Amino acid sequence: MTGETHREAGPQGLASALVASGALSSDWLPSFKAVPRELFVPDRIWPGIADGTRQNPAVYRSKDPRAWQRAVYSDIPLTTQWDDGDHEGDGLGTTPSSSNSMPTMVLSMLRDLDVRPGDRVLEIGTGTGWNAGLLAHRLGNPNVVSVEYDPDVARGARENLERAGLAPTVVEGDGQRGWPQGAPYDRIIATCSLLEIPAAWLEQSAPGAVIVAPFGTEYGGEQIARLTVNDDGTRASGRFTGGSAFMRLRQQRTERPVFDEYLHGVPWPADGVRTMTALSPWDTGKWFQQFVIGLAVPGAFWRAERYDNDAYTLWLHSRDKKSWASADYERDRVEYEVYQSGPRNLWDEVEAAYRWWDDHGRPGFDRFGLTVTPERHTAWLDTPDNPVPTRD
């Protein structure tokens, strides 16, 4: 079953499961067989689970080859680096910073990319090199460029690709800038999540190029965007194709101020204004709902302060440190206490976004899309002329 360890822990077992699930299409099957995942996985890995919510303890090929093999040929992500390489030891680090992605996600995005013979492809985020290797096998080494920010990760990817008999161009650099030396590109694919699609990617795209990238909001949630670039590279537009949970592009990470900076030395609730709401904070916290809320409520993020019996306080903060809100959740309640402070009533914004989504029949990812220009990102429902309402 997809997302679990397969009874036959090997390439054929994983291939059969991926074909059965529809993730591995017939046009990618030869490359999948010719470019085995195990050539792109280091000796030490931290196996995850399919939904990305948990990391398992470290597994070494040198110490437990059977467990390592089972992990490699399971449909799960494999963390290969923590904390930008600063983490030491076999325990879990704070934040995963490089991985070999879940095969279903790799192949689904390659399907979305819809490459044709002769296409030139720019990949952002080389990681272990497996995705670049699959592309290079199918399109030829000269047609694939992959950009990796971390020099150690890039070095490892080159070694892995060489071991597989492949030699796409692997560049160390800032993925936001693309790689103009190889432009124009017919396809651009990112294996890291983005808050913004860089203007440089549009500039380096050929007319009609396709961009496939995980697009997230600062508030939370993430979906795969499949965008088509117009003839002069000034605009790209398209729909979302499904959920994802990738590591953020390093240049687009955001630091989140501590809560005390919002209270300005005054004990909570400071100048917070108390109200009550019938909307449960729990209903706003699911992955896709976070994504929709994030599209409508820019410049805001959340934290949760958890208590016994699943109770918690949902804290909302504005990026500019001027506004905050809290909403208290307890099971079996029908009303929930809210405090808000600052020029933005953040809970009201979150609730309005949720109600808008609910009033429109709770549309799924396939009804949402994104239009990108160098100046602006506009999310929309059903058609580009129906933008998601935002505060600004």
N, C-alpha and C positions, 0 to 999 in steps of 0.2 A: 504494500500500500504506500502511496506517495506520502513522504514525510516521516516514514518509519524505516527501521533497518530491514533490509530484504533478506529473505531466507537464503538466497544465493548471493553472498557478499562479493560481487564482482561486476565487471562492466556489463555483461549480458543481463544479469538480474536487474540492474538499475535501468538499462536501456528498455527492457520489456515493460517495466513499471511506468516509465516515462512515456513510452508509445501508447500504452493502454490509457493513460490519463489524458492524452492529447497534447502534452507539453512538447514531446519530441516528434517533429514532423518528418516525413520521409526524405525531404530535401536536406535536412540536417543530420540524418542518421549516419551517412558515411563519415562525416567529420567527427561526430561523437565517437564513433568506433576507432577512428584513426588517431584521435587526440585524447587518450585516456586521462581521466581526472587525476589519477594517482601520480602522474608525472608532475603535477602542479601543486602538490600538497607536501609541506615540509614534514620532518620527522615528528615534531611536536605540534599538536592541534588541540583546540578546545571545541568539541562537537556541541552544536546547538540543537534546537528543535525547530520544527518547520515554521512555527509562528514567530520565532525570534524572541520569545519571552524568557528563555532560560538558557544558561550556558552550563554544560557539564564539565567535570574535572578534566584536566589535561590527559591526553593519550599520546604515547610515544610509539612510533613504528618499531624502534629499536628494542623496546621493552615488552610491548604487547602487540605484535604484528596482526593478530586476528582482530583485536578490538579496533586497531587503526584501520584495517581493511574494511571492517563493517561500517565504520563511520564514513570513510571515503566513498563507499558505494551505497550510501543511504541518501535519501533526498532531503538533506539537511545542510544548513550553513556551517562552515568550519572556520572559527576564529583563528587567525595565524599571528596576530599582533595586538597588544593592548597598549593604550596610552601613548601612542605615537612612538613606541619602541622603548619607552622609559620603564615599563614594568619589568620586574625581575622575579624569577621563581615560577613555580608551576601553579600557584593559586590564581584565582580570577583577578584581573585588574579592575580598574574603575570603568574604563570605556573601551570597547573594541575599536580598533583603528585600522585593521586590515583583515581580509578574510578571503576564503574561497566560497563564493556565493552558492546558495541553494540551487541545485540543478534545474528544478522546475522554473525558478525565476530567471536563470541564465537563458534557458531555451525559449521561454515565453517572450523575453525581450528581443532575442534574436529573430523570433518569428515576427514580432512587431516591426523590426527593422526592415524586413522584406528586401534583403540584398539581391542584386542581379549581377550576372557575370560582368566583370570590368568595373564594378563600383569601387570607388575609393572611400574608405571608412576611417573616421577619427574616433578613437575610444578615449574616454576620460576616466582614469582610475584603473591602472593596469592590475593592481593586486598581485596575485600569484601568477598571472599571465594566461590562465586557462581560456578566458573569453577571447583574448587576442589570438590565442592559438587556434581556436575553432574558426575564427574569421579568416586567419591567414591560410589555413588549410583549404577553406572553401574558395577564397578570392585570390589567393596568391600573396606571398610576402610583400611585394612592392606596393600592394594596394591597401595595406593596413598600417596605421600609425596609432600608437597608444601612449598617452601621457600619464606619468606617475610622479607625484610630488615628492615622495619619500625616497631618497637615494638607495637606502638599503633594500626597500621593497622592490624598486626598479631593478637592482642588481640581481636579486633572487629570481625575478620574473624572466630576465634574460637567460639566466642559467637554466631555468625550467624549459623555456622555449627551445633553447639549443639542444637540450636532452631529448626533446620531442622532434628534432630535426626541422624546426621552424625558425624563421628570422624576420618577423615584422619589425618595423622601426619602433623602438621603445625610447621615449624621450623623458628626461627628468625635467619637470617644470610645473608651473601653475596651470592647472587644467582650465581655469577660467579664460585664459588667453588662447586656448586651443594650440594649434601649431601652424602658423600661416605658411611656413615653408612648403607644406604639403597640400595646401588648398588649391583648387576648391574640392570639397568633399561631397559625395553623393549621399552619405549617411554619417550621422554622428550619434554615438551611444555613450551614455554615462553609467558607470557602475557605482555611483555615489549619489546621495540625494542632494537636492538643490532647493534653495529658497528663491533663487532667480536664475533664469536661463541667461547666460552671458551674451551680451551683444556681439562679442567676437565670434561666437559660433554661427550666428546668422551671417556675419560678414564673410566667413570662410566656407559658406555653403554654396553649392552649385544650385542653379534654378531648379525648384521642385525637390530639393533634398529633404530627407526625413531625419528628424531628431527624436530619439527615444531616450527619455530620462526620468528618473524618479523625482517627482516634484512634491515637496513638503511645505507645510505652513509653519510659521513660528509657534503658533498655538499647539500644533500637533497634527498627527495623521499624515499620510503620504500616499500618492497614487502615481502610476506610471503614465506619463504624458507622451503621446505620439503626435508630433507636430510636423506639418509640411511647410517648407519655406517658399515664399513667393519668388518671383523671377529676379527682383533686384536686391534680395537679402535684407529687406527692411521690416519683414513681418513673417511670423510663423504661427500657424493655428492648427488645432486639432483636438481630439477627444482624449480622455483618460481611458486606459484599457484594463486597469486592475490595481489592486492594492500592493504595497511594497513596504519594506522596512530596511532601508540601506543606511550605511554610515554617511554622515554629512560631509560634503566637500569641505576640506579643512579651511579654505579661505572664506567660507560662508557660515562657519560656526558662530554662534552668538553666546556671549557670556551673560549670565543672568544675575542681576544684582541681588544681594541678600535682602530679606524682608525688612530688616531694621532700617534700611535706607529709605523706605517708603513712609515710615512712621515719624521720621525726623526727631527721634528721641522722646516721643510722647507715647505713653503706654496705650496698647490697643484697648478700645476701638478708636482712640484718638478722636478725630473729627468725623468718624464714619457715621453715616446716616442709616438707621435701622429700617428695614422693610421685611415683608414676608413674600414668599413666592410659592406657587403650586407646582412649578417645574422642579423635578428632582435633579440635583446635581449629578446623580448617578447616570441619568439619561444623556447628559451632555458629554460623558467621559469615554464613550466607545470610540474606537479608532477612526471609523468613517465620520462619525458625528464631529469629532475633533477637527477633521480635515475640512468639513463644510463650515464649521464655526471659524476656523482659521482663515478661510477664504474671505469671510465677511467681516472679521474683526482683526485688522492688521495691527502690528506693533504691540501685541499682547501675548502673554503666556500664562501657564498655570503651574501650581504646585499642590500637593495634597499632604495634609497633616493628619495622620491616621491614629485612631484610638481603638478601644476594644469593641467587639461585636460589630465589626465592619463599619463603624461610624467614622466620619472624617470631616475635616474642613477643607473645602476647595478654595484655595487662594488664587486670585487673579491679579496680575501685575501688568502695568504698561511699561513698554521699553524705556520711556523717557523718565521713569521714576515718579511721575506726578500723580498717578491714579492707582488705586488698589480696590479690591473687593473681596469679601469672604462669603461663602455659602456653606451652611452646616448641614451635613447629611446624616440621618439616622434611619434605620429600617423601620417600616410600618408607619412612617409619618406621611401626612398629606399636605403639610405646609412646612416650609424650610426658612430658617432665619438668615437674612442677608444684611451685610453692612457694606456700604460703598463710600469712597472718598476720592476727591480730586475732580478735575475738569471732565473726565470721562466716567460715566456710570458703567463700569465694565460688565457687571452682571446683567444689566439691562441690555447691553450690546450682545452678550452671549445668548441671552434668552431670545432676543429678537431674531438672531440668526437661526437658532434652533426652531422657533415657531415658523419662520419663513420656510425652512426645509420641510417641516411637518405639514404646513398648509399646502405645499406643492406635491403631497402624496409620498413623502419620504423617498425621493428619487435616489437611485444608486449611481455608482461611478460612471456607468455607461451613458448617462444623460448629461454629464458635466464635461466641459472642455476648457481650453486655455488659448488665449491669443497673446502673443508676445511681440513687442516692438522694442527698440533700444531704450525707449523712454518709459514703457509701462507694461505691466502684466495684468490682463483682464480675464478673470474666470467667468464662465457663462453656463447657463442651463439650456440644453437642447440646441440653441443656435447662438452664434456670436452677437446677435443683436438683442439678446436677453441676458445682460450681465447680472452676476450675483450682486445683490445690493451690499455696499460697504459703507463704513462710517465716513470715508473720505470721498 
